[in-house]
Amino acid sequence: MSIDRTPAGNAVAHIPAPACGAPGASICNAQSHWRQARLTEARGVLADIGHHPDTLVLLACQVICAHSPDPNERTDALGMMRLLSDRPPETANTAPKGGAA
């Protein structure tokens, strides 16, 4: 496992998965499914950032930076993290927007 730091200073862990076809292949499939589900959820948050608090948008960016296979998507997520971290606290979007309780 290796630890990287995002521009905001947050730690992002990279945990190697077992090779598919290895004795832990069912674990590999479960991890792949989990990773895809989290990426889909994070992409949905970023697609509608106006309806989500900044903290959730930052978390979605971290998920994309850690798990997306697309380098352009990771770069865009890092850029969004920089934008949000540069905002003054009084302009930050921290209020809940409703949704399921």
N, C-alpha and C positions, 0 to 999 in steps of 0.2 A: 504494500500500500504506500502511495506517495501523497504528500500534502502540497498543494499549490496555494498561492494567495491571489485573490482577485484584487483589482485596483483599489477597492474599498477596504482591503485588509482582511477580508473574510477568508477563512480556510475552506478549501474545497478538497475533499478526499477522493482519490482515485483508487478504487478497490478492484484488483484484477479478478475477472470472472473465470471459472473453469472452462476449458476448451470444450466446445460442443462435440459430443461423441466420446468424451472422457467418462469415467465412472460417475461423475457428478453432473451428467448431461441434463437430468431433470431439473437440477438447480439452475443450470445455464438457461434452460427454457423459461423457468419462472422468473429469473432475473431479467431476461430479455423482455418478457411480457410486462414486468413491473416498470422497466426503463421506458418502454414505449408508452405505457399509460401515463407515467409522470411527464414525459415530454409532451404528450398531447394536451394534458392539463395545463402545463406551463405555457404552451403556445396559445392556448385559449385565453389565459390571463393577459398575455402580452397583446393579443389581438383586440382586447377591450380594456385597455389600461384605465380609461376614464371611469370605469365602474368598480375599480379595485383600489384598496389602499396601497400606498407606496411600499409598505413592508411586504405585502404579498407579491407585488411586481418585482421587488428585489429578490425575493425567494425564487420566483419563476425564472428570473435571469440566471441565478446560481444553478438551478437545475439544468437549464439549457447549456450553460458553460461547462458543466460537469458531464453531461450525457449526450449532447447532440453530436452526431457524426459530421455535420456540416460546418466547416470552418467559418463560412460567411455568417451563418446563424449565430455562432458563438461570438464572433466579432460584434455583431449587432447587439447582442445581449450585453456584452461588456460596455458598449457605448451607452446603452440605456442605463446601466448601473452608474456610470460616470455622471450622466445627466441628473439622475435622482440624488446622488450623493453631493452634487454641487448646489442643490437647491437650498435656499435659506429655510430654516425650520418653520417659519410663519407661513410659507407658501406650500409646504409639503402637504400632500393629500393623505391624511391619516384618519379621516372620518369614515366609519363604516357606511356602505352604500345600500344596506338592506339585504334582501335575499332570504334564503331559508334560515330559520332560527333554530 
